[in-house]
Amino acid sequence: MADYLPYGFSDHLPHYHGDAVRQLLASAAILMLVGAPFYASFLGVELPFLITGALALVAVAALVNPHKKSIFLVAAVASGVGLVVFETWALYGYYDSNWAQFILREVIAVVFLAGFYFSMKTVRAFVLHKVGKHDEAGEFEEAPVPGTPEIKTANANPNPRANSWSDEFVPWFLKNGGNHGNTDHGGSIGAGRAEAAEDTGPRMSPGRSREETKPKYHPYEDTM
């Protein structure tokens, strides 16, 4: 029954970074509100915009889900706008602000930069249809192009049985007789020997041949 037990629920989906986007947008909203008295130049004028921006960021963070690509596009736009505003604010007001104001503005800009990165990364996964899917081994290997002739190496063997393991056990006379690989059929060994005897030609080893050892007919045997 262990094979039929359901897998446990996992909070992490492959190629989905909605949790990181949600946390970064919420952190940016908190820093905007909490740090406003320390980095704002004119708090009475800037506070309504800061509160409105924080509410918009929290709303986008709450709507992030793995089923909607559009919400990540909105999150990317919101993060990009926040990055441009706070980075421009930090650099333009560098000479007229103290270190606390500059550092707080830069920290908020960096948080927006990270939110933009993870938002666009999730958008890319939606476009490639990778959200919730694991990577497969060999998915980047090039498939053979249809119509392309197959390249054969110099060691390619046209006869798959020519170098099979059974050839190591075939006697030499069967190989010379051209009947290797057929020792499992009845009478093939004898046929191989006969073919080998026909193909080998005259004896080259010392000693007398079979014809020399045969008894020869003598004309005087009939008269004796």
C-alpha positions in Angstrom: 0.0 0.0 0.0 3.0 2.3 0.3 3.0 2.7 -3.5 -0.5 4.3 -3.4 0.0 6.7 -0.5 -0.2 10.4 -1.7 2.8 12.6 -1.5 3.0 15.2 1.1 2.1 18.8 0.2 5.0 20.9 -0.7 4.9 24.7 -0.5 7.6 25.1 -3.1 6.8 24.9 -6.8 9.6 24.6 -9.3 10.3 27.8 -11.3 7.8 29.8 -9.1 9.1 32.7 -7.0 5.8 34.2 -5.8 6.8 33.8 -2.1 9.9 35.8 -2.6 8.0 38.5 -4.5 5.4 38.7 -1.8 7.9 39.0 1.0 10.0 41.6 -0.9 7.0 43.8 -1.7 5.7 43.6 1.8 9.1 44.5 3.2 9.4 47.5 0.8 6.0 48.7 2.0 7.0 48.4 5.7 10.3 50.2 5.1 8.5 53.0 3.3 6.1 53.6 6.2 8.5 53.0 9.1 11.5 54.9 7.7 9.5 57.8 6.4 10.3 60.1 9.3 14.0 59.4 8.8 14.5 59.7 5.0 11.6 62.1 3.9 12.6 65.6 3.0 9.1 67.1 3.4 7.1 64.6 5.3 3.8 66.5 5.1 3.9 66.5 1.3 5.4 63.1 0.7 3.4 61.1 3.3 0.2 60.7 1.2 2.2 59.3 -1.7 4.1 57.0 0.6 1.0 55.6 2.2 -0.7 55.1 -1.2 2.4 53.4 -2.6 2.6 51.1 0.5 -1.1 50.1 0.1 -0.6 49.3 -3.6 2.4 47.1 -2.9 0.6 45.2 -0.2 -2.3 44.7 -2.5 -0.1 43.3 -5.2 1.7 41.0 -2.7 -1.6 39.6 -1.5 -2.8 38.8 -5.0 0.4 36.9 -6.1 -0.5 33.3 -6.9 0.9 30.6 -9.2 -2.1 30.6 -11.6 -1.9 34.2 -12.9 0.9 35.6 -15.0 -0.6 39.1 -15.1 -0.1 39.7 -11.4 3.6 39.1 -11.8 3.7 41.7 -14.6 2.0 44.1 -12.3 4.5 43.3 -9.5 7.4 43.8 -11.9 6.0 47.2 -13.0 5.4 48.3 -9.3 8.9 47.1 -8.4 10.4 49.0 -11.3 8.6 52.2 -10.5 9.7 52.0 -6.8 13.3 51.3 -7.8 13.4 54.3 -10.2 11.8 56.7 -7.6 13.9 55.8 -4.6 17.2 55.4 -6.5 16.7 58.7 -8.2 15.7 60.3 -4.8 18.8 58.9 -3.1 21.2 60.1 -5.8 19.7 63.5 -6.5 19.5 64.3 -2.8 22.9 62.9 -1.9 24.5 66.3 -1.2 21.5 67.7 0.6 20.8 64.6 2.8 22.5 62.9 5.7 23.8 59.4 5.8 20.7 57.9 7.4 18.5 59.3 4.6 20.8 58.1 1.8 21.2 54.6 3.3 17.4 54.1 3.9 16.6 55.2 0.3 19.2 52.9 -1.1 18.0 50.0 1.0 14.4 50.4 -0.3 15.7 50.7 -3.8 17.6 47.5 -3.5 14.5 45.7 -2.1 12.6 46.9 -5.1 15.4 45.7 -7.4 15.2 42.2 -5.9 11.4 42.2 -6.3 11.7 43.2 -9.9 14.2 40.3 -10.5 12.1 37.6 -9.0 8.9 38.9 -10.7 10.5 38.8 -14.1 12.0 35.4 -13.4 8.5 34.1 -12.7 7.1 35.8 -15.8 9.8 34.0 -17.8 8.7 30.7 -16.3 5.1 31.4 -17.3 6.1 32.2 -20.8 8.1 29.0 -21.1 5.4 26.9 -19.4 7.8 25.8 -16.7 5.9 26.8 -13.6 5.3 23.7 -11.4 7.5 21.4 -13.7 10.8 19.9 -12.9 13.8 20.1 -15.3 14.3 17.0 -17.4 17.7 15.5 -18.1 18.9 16.1 -21.6 16.3 18.7 -22.5 19.0 20.9 -24.1 20.5 18.2 -26.2 20.2 18.8 -29.9 17.8 16.5 -31.7 18.8 15.1 -35.1 17.5 17.3 -38.0 15.2 15.4 -40.3 16.7 14.6 -43.7 20.3 14.8 -42.4 22.4 11.8 -43.4 23.7 9.8 -40.5 27.4 10.0 -40.0 29.1 6.7 -39.7 32.4 6.3 -38.1 35.3 4.4 -39.6 34.9 1.6 -37.0 31.3 1.1 -37.8 30.5 -2.6 -38.3 28.0 -3.3 -41.2 27.5 -6.9 -40.0 26.4 -6.9 -36.3 27.3 -10.6 -36.1 30.8 -10.3 -37.5 32.3 -9.2 -34.1 29.9 -10.9 -31.8 31.0 -12.8 -28.7 30.4 -16.2 -30.3 33.1 -15.5 -32.9 35.7 -15.9 -30.2 34.8 -19.6 -29.8 34.4 -20.5 -33.5 37.3 -22.8 -34.6 39.7 -21.4 -37.2 38.7 -23.8 -39.9 35.0 -22.7 -39.7 36.1 -19.1 -40.0 38.3 -20.0 -43.0 35.4 -22.0 -44.5 33.1 -18.9 -44.3 30.6 -20.7 -42.0 31.2 -18.9 -38.7 28.3 -18.3 -36.4 26.3 -21.3 -37.6 27.6 -24.1 -35.3 24.2 -24.5 -33.7 22.8 -26.2 -36.9 23.3 -30.0 -37.4 26.1 -31.0 -39.8 27.5 -27.4 -40.1 30.8 -28.3 -38.5 31.5 -31.1 -41.0 30.4 -28.9 -43.9 32.8 -26.2 -42.6 35.6 -28.7 -42.5 34.9 -29.8 -46.0 34.8 -26.3 -47.3 37.9 -25.5 -45.4 39.7 -28.5 -47.0 38.6 -27.4 -50.5 39.6 -23.8 -50.0 43.0 -24.3 -48.3 44.6 -25.8 -51.5 47.7 -28.0 -51.5 49.5 -28.9 -48.2 52.3 -26.6 -47.3 53.4 -28.6 -44.2 56.1 -31.3 -44.3 55.1 -34.9 -44.6 53.2 -37.0 -47.1 49.7 -36.1 -48.3 46.6 -38.3 -48.2 47.0 -39.3 -51.8 50.6 -40.4 -51.2 49.5 -42.7 -48.4 46.7 -44.5 -50.4 47.5 -48.0 -51.7 48.1 -47.9 -55.4 47.0 -50.5 -58.0 49.8 -52.6 -59.5 49.4 -54.3 -62.9 51.1 -57.5 -61.6 48.7 -58.1 -58.8 46.2 -59.9 -61.1 48.8 -62.4 -62.3 50.1 -63.3 -58.9 
